[in-house]
């Protein structure tokens, strides 16, 4: 007895769907892998940015300290100059004013010295933080490179699996009528890899909406390809084991 041609087409479509479902799953993974790698790369880059910020802060601190050291030298010169002028003063009033000026200069010098001492502490703290950040960056870089190596290997494996499935697909598609195959592939794209589904009780296995009893009977008769009225997927009934 000759096999029902429509049922034969459905049988081939089911076989094709099994292959395509795997292809879609693998391709979905292929999209997710680079996204995960990008996330790791962004984390790594953020660590590099943090290190650069600390290095810039350290450099700015050193520049500021040199400026204060220049100010300190200027204060010392002014104090020395004021002290030298004391011997030339002839009145008590001028002498008292000069002494007051020298005291003010010394007070300003003391403030600058305090800033310089505090800058050493600050710079040392930043330097220690830079060293810690370098250690964290080295660890982050290792994690990133290890993950990149692992993901690259996984991508290569997935690509190999997709190629194998594409070969299997080419063995099935010639047995499906072109018009039916074209409709199947259009649904496959629109429904994210699921074009033909089994009925589950009295519901569509794709959208889970109710299927009228008359439509179920038409599916069982196998005289034509039946589509879900709600999601447009092809429908079939699983054969009993």
Long-range contacts (C-beta under 8 A, 24 or more apart in sequence): 4-222, 6-222, 6-223, 6-224, 6-225, 7-222, 8-175, 9-176, 9-177, 9-180, 9-225, 10-196, 10-222, 10-225, 10-234, 10-236, 12-172, 12-175, 12-176, 13-176, 13-180, 13-184, 13-195, 13-196, 13-234, 13-236, 14-196, 14-236, 15-172, 16-169, 16-172, 16-173, 16-176, 16-184, 17-194, 17-195, 17-196, 19-165, 19-168, 19-169, 19-172, 20-169, 20-188, 20-193, 20-195, 21-193, 21-194, 22-161, 22-165, 23-162, 23-165, 23-166, 23-169, 23-193, 24-192, 24-193, 25-193, 26-158, 26-161, 26-162, 26-165, 27-162, 29-154, 29-158, 30-155, 30-158, 30-159, 30-162, 33-151, 33-154, 33-155, 33-158, 34-151, 34-155, 36-147, 36-151, 37-147, 37-148, 37-151, 40-143, 40-144, 40-147, 40-148, 41-144, 43-140, 43-144, 44-137, 44-140, 44-141, 44-143, 44-144, 47-133, 47-136, 47-137, 47-140, 48-137, 50-133, 51-130, 51-133, 51-134, 51-137, 54-126, 54-129, 54-130, 54-133, 55-130, 57-126, 58-123, 58-126, 58-127, 58-130, 61-119, 61-122, 61-123, 61-126, 62-123, 64-119, 65-116, 65-119, 65-120, 65-123, 68-112, 68-115, 68-116, 68-119, 69-116, 71-112, 72-109, 72-112, 72-113, 72-116, 75-105, 75-108, 75-109, 75-112, 76-109, 78-105, 79-105, 79-106, 79-109, 180-225, 183-225, 183-234, 184-234, 187-232, 187-233, 187-234, 190-232, 191-231, 191-232, 191-233, 194-233, 195-233, 195-234, 196-233, 196-234, 196-235, 196-236, 197-228, 197-233, 197-234, 197-235, 197-236, 198-235, 198-236, 198-237, 198-238, 199-235, 199-236, 199-237, 199-238, 204-228, 204-230, 204-231, 204-233, 204-235, 205-235, 206-231, 206-233, 207-231, 207-233, 211-235
